[in-house]
Every structure is written in structure tokens, then in C-alpha cells.
């Protein structure tokens, strides 16, 4: 069995594990607007912990997110690999949610690339286990939701993840060498504030279970 055939077997298996509850949950989890509250809280957390240096962090995050989104979309038009829901070989076997099939091409996944670029950069900046665990789990479930919805192969996801991590690491280097990423807030205050992120993540997931 070739890697391409294996990729198709994997997506068909993952996509077959569906029911009405998870159709709704994964659909809402995959939407960018869903995480507006988490993004706002993250901005507040970075300002609180880094004070005047936070402007440099936002520039790095903006650069990483912009490069990840732009790069992943450009690569789609270079590789031109069909999304599962658009692939003539298996499209008829894909369970579609809300009639959503995505664009024609899906390699690499922009959702995975953007999510892991943000999660990686925030993790490198904070070097905090709670923040890192929250961001990685958030990004991983975001990437998985794209396979559940049948709009990305595992290969799309893994490539997007790698690309996002690489871009974030490169964007972090100037912060590291100029020491702009070092927190200013006291350790005690940072430890209290860091729990706001997992709390918001969990609360958002609870909310989307009922909308």
C-alpha cells in the first residue's frame, strides 16, 4: 500500500467516526470566530506578563501567523492535491457536515499551519507548562477537526503542523536574542494569570457543545 493510499484509508476511518453531537462540535471548533475570546485573553495575558515588550511579541506573532497563512495557501496552488471531500476517488464516501467541502486543494492544511504557528510561538515566549499544554491541545484538536470534517488528509495536517512550527521558531529567534520575550511580571502573578487560558479554552468547548 502506498503512502497516498494509506492517507486515504486513514481519512475514511476518521471521517466515519461521526454522530450528530460531534458533527456540531467539530464544525464549531473549526470556526475561527469561535476562538475570539481566547485570542483576546491571550493578548491581555501577553501584555500583563511582558508589559512594554509585548509590542515586539505581537509583531512576531503577526509575522508568524501571516507567513503561515500566506505560505500554506501558496503551497496549495503549487502541489494541487485534492481535499478528501473534493477528491474524485473518495469524495462520494466522505461524510459532509453542513454541506462544507472547502476549497479544491488542501495540501498543506492552513488551519494546522496557522494553529501550530501560534501555539508554538506562544509556548516559546512563555515557557510555561500550563500555557504550552493548553495551546498545543487547542491546536491539535483544531487540526483533528479538519480531518473529522473530511476536508484534510493526515498528510495535509502533518505538513501544516511542521511548517507552522518551523515558521514560529524562526520568528521567535529575534525575540530570544534581543531578550524581548523575557516576562516582566512577577512569577507569582504570572502563575495566577496563566490559568485563565485553559479555563477559557474549556469554557469555549462547553459553550460550543450547545450551540
C-alpha positions in Angstrom: 0.0 0.0 0.0 1.4 3.4 -1.0 1.5 6.4 1.4 -1.2 8.1 -0.7 -3.5 5.0 -0.3 -2.7 4.8 3.4 -3.6 8.5 3.7 -7.0 7.8 2.1 -7.6 4.8 4.4 -6.9 6.9 7.4 -9.2 9.8 6.5 -12.0 7.5 5.6 -11.6 5.8 9.0 -11.5 9.1 11.0 -14.3 10.6 9.0 -16.5 7.5 9.6 -16.4 8.1 13.4 -19.3 10.6 13.3 -22.5 11.4 15.0 -24.8 14.5 15.4 -23.1 15.7 18.5 -19.5 15.6 17.1 -20.7 16.9 13.8 -21.8 20.1 15.6 -18.9 20.2 18.0 -16.1 19.8 15.3 -17.9 22.2 13.0 -18.0 24.9 15.7 -14.5 24.1 17.0 -13.1 24.6 13.4 -14.5 28.1 13.0 -12.1 31.0 13.5 -14.7 33.2 15.2 -15.2 30.6 17.9 -11.8 31.5 19.4 -12.2 35.2 19.5 -12.5 35.2 23.3 -9.3 33.1 23.6 -7.4 35.4 21.3 -8.4 38.5 23.3 -7.5 36.8 26.6 -4.1 35.8 25.1 -3.4 39.4 24.1 -4.3 40.5 27.6 -2.1 37.8 29.1 0.9 38.8 27.0 0.5 42.5 27.8 0.2 41.6 31.5 3.3 39.4 31.6 5.6 41.4 29.3 4.4 45.0 29.6 6.2 47.3 27.2 7.9 44.4 25.4 4.5 42.9 24.4 4.5 45.1 21.2 7.5 43.0 20.0 5.7 39.8 20.8 2.6 40.9 18.8 4.8 41.8 15.8 6.4 38.4 15.9 3.1 36.6 16.3 1.6 38.7 13.4 4.6 37.8 11.2 4.4 34.1 12.1 0.6 33.9 11.6 0.8 35.9 8.3 3.6 33.8 6.9 1.9 30.6 7.9 -1.4 31.6 6.3 0.1 33.0 3.2 2.7 30.2 2.7 0.2 27.4 3.2 -2.2 28.9 0.7 0.5 29.4 -1.8 1.7 25.8 -1.5 -1.9 24.6 -2.1 -1.7 26.0 -5.6 1.8 24.5 -6.2 1.0 21.0 -5.1 -2.6 21.0 -6.1 -3.6 18.0 -4.1 -7.3 17.5 -3.8 -9.0 17.7 -0.4 -10.7 14.4 0.6 -14.2 16.0 0.1 -13.1 17.1 -3.4 -11.1 14.0 -4.4 -12.9 12.1 -7.2 -11.6 8.8 -5.8 -13.2 9.1 -2.3 -15.4 12.2 -2.3 -18.6 10.1 -2.5 -17.5 8.2 0.6 -16.8 11.3 2.8 -19.4 12.3 5.4 -20.0 16.0 4.8 -21.1 18.4 7.6 -23.2 21.4 6.7 -22.5 20.9 3.0 -18.9 22.1 3.6 -16.2 20.7 1.3 -13.6 23.5 1.5 -11.6 24.7 -1.5 -10.4 22.5 -4.2 -6.9 21.8 -2.9 -5.8 21.1 0.7 -2.1 20.4 0.9 -0.9 21.7 3.4 -3.6 22.5 5.9 -3.8 26.2 6.6 -5.7 25.5 9.8 -2.9 23.3 11.1 -0.2 25.6 9.9 -1.8 28.7 11.5 -2.8 27.0 14.7 0.7 25.4 15.3 2.5 28.6 14.4 0.5 30.4 17.1 0.8 27.6 19.6 4.5 27.2 19.1 5.3 30.9 19.3 3.2 31.5 22.4 4.8 28.4 24.0 8.3 29.6 23.2 7.6 33.0 24.6 6.1 31.9 27.9 8.0 28.7 28.6 5.1 27.7 30.9 3.8 24.1 31.1 0.2 25.1 31.6 0.2 27.6 28.7 2.1 25.3 26.4 -0.2 22.3 27.2 -3.3 24.4 26.6 -2.1 25.9 23.3 -0.8 22.5 21.9 -4.1 20.7 22.8 -6.1 23.6 21.3 -4.1 23.4 18.1 -4.1 19.6 17.9 -7.9 19.4 18.3 -8.3 22.2 15.7 -6.2 20.1 13.3 -8.1 16.9 14.0 -11.4 18.7 13.4 -10.3 19.3 9.8 -9.9 15.5 9.3 -13.2 14.8 11.0 -14.9 17.2 8.7 -13.3 15.4 5.7 -11.5 18.4 4.3 -7.9 17.4 5.0 -5.8 14.3 4.8 -3.4 13.4 7.7 -0.5 14.3 5.3 -2.0 17.8 4.9 -2.2 18.1 8.7 1.3 16.9 9.5 2.9 19.0 6.8 0.9 22.1 8.0 2.0 21.4 11.6 5.7 21.1 10.6 5.5 24.3 8.5 3.8 26.2 11.3 6.3 25.1 13.9 9.2 26.0 11.6 7.9 29.5 10.9 7.1 30.2 14.5 10.6 29.1 15.6 12.2 31.4 13.0 10.1 34.3 14.1 11.0 33.6 17.7 14.7 33.9 17.2 14.9 37.7 17.1 12.9 37.8 20.4 15.2 35.3 22.0 18.5 37.1 21.0 17.2 40.5 22.0 15.6 39.2 25.2 12.3 40.7 24.3 10.5 37.5 25.2 11.5 37.6 28.9 8.5 38.2 31.1 8.4 41.3 33.4 5.5 40.4 35.7 6.5 38.6 38.9 6.5 34.8 38.9 3.6 34.6 41.4 1.4 36.9 39.4 2.2 35.0 36.2 1.3 31.7 37.7 -2.2 33.1 38.7 -2.8 34.6 35.2 -1.7 31.5 33.3 -4.8 29.5 34.4 -7.0 32.0 32.5 -6.1 30.4 29.2 -7.0 26.8 29.9 -10.2 28.0 31.7 -11.2 30.0 28.6 -10.4 27.0 26.3 -12.5 24.6 28.4 -15.4 27.1 28.8 -15.4 27.7 25.0 -15.7 24.0 24.3 -18.5 23.7 26.7 -20.4 26.6 25.0 -20.0 25.1 21.5 -21.5 21.8 22.7 -24.8 23.6 23.0 -24.9 26.0 20.0 
